[in-house]
Amino acid sequence: MADATVIDGKAFAAKLREKVAVEVTRIKSESGVTPGLAVVLVGEDPASKVYVGSKAKQTVECGMESFEHRFDESTDEATLLALIDKLNNDPAVNGILVQLPLPDQIDEQKVLSAIDPDKDVDGFHTTNVGRLWTGGDSLVPCTPFGCSVLLKDFLGNLSGKNAIVIGRSNIVGKPMAALLLAESCTVTIAHSRTDDLPGKCREADIVVAAVGRPEMVKGDWIKPGATVIDVGINRIDAPEKGLNDDGSPKTRLVGDVDYAGAAQVAGAITPVPGGVGPMTIACLLRNTVVACCRQNGLADPGI
Ligand code: NAD
């Protein structure tokens, strides 16, 4: 089989952000409302700081209002819950995102449950989880939503396809399975205890890998012509790139799929970086616009 088609998530995400910006302009001119996203960061985790910075920047670039709330590592749960209450009641805030992980003294589930489900643009509130599984109007977690958008754009109708989701986290694996089921796929959810994972993968027309193990899914696990969505983001040593000033090897990002091997067999595949990653923030912006329309009784933006 020839090399797989590369599904360009970076380009797709740029187009989605343009559509969001068009909708923001429409909402402003039709209703005078400016959609707003509040992002809450507790602590100094470098990766979280980068994510929050990117989210705020892209929010503003799409014409929306960005509200950033940063707290130090020692902040207590009551302070955070008081802020969530304030944001829930602020009409200028249509979406609330609390960057995870939170420090140990804060009960993550308690904080996520305190967010108004209609402003829960991360889709982690149990009300939105329930709506997703029962076919209601939910806000869907951004990363799996981005994967499903890419799959539908590339494959069209997913009905009847065998899909395997590797990973059962609340953030990616489980909502991904719900989305594929909603598209009438026959879905297998695989995890660390799954027996004969390579064999189960080989039966799948769609493979979504969300494990967090570098290049675990090998080329000979893939059914010829299958579509492979690689959610994993893993940093590995790349001594071929040379050394840093402190003598440590330089690093590079890889997914959960052995890209070179899988691309020989698959029909299509997302690269890492440049595949699923950029879709996550674009879908967050999309969710904020959707939430804003619902809160203000405006027509669904259809994006
Ligand atoms: P997680 O650690 O919460 O879950 C990993 C899942 O993989 C678990 O359900 C576990 O059962 C399963 N697993 C572990 N070892 C396995 C094995 N050997 N075989 C089969 N299954 C196994 O991780 P997560 O939050 O779901 O994230 C998964 C990956 O996706 C990570 O690399 C993460 O960085 C990446 N991620 C990317 C984005 C993005 O924006 N692209 C967003 C979220 C997560």
Residues whose N, C-alpha, C, O or C-beta is under 5 A from the ligand:
A	BS01	NAD	T143 G167 R168 S169 I171 V172 G173 A190 H191 S192 A210 V211 G212 V231 G232 I233 N234 V276 G277 T280
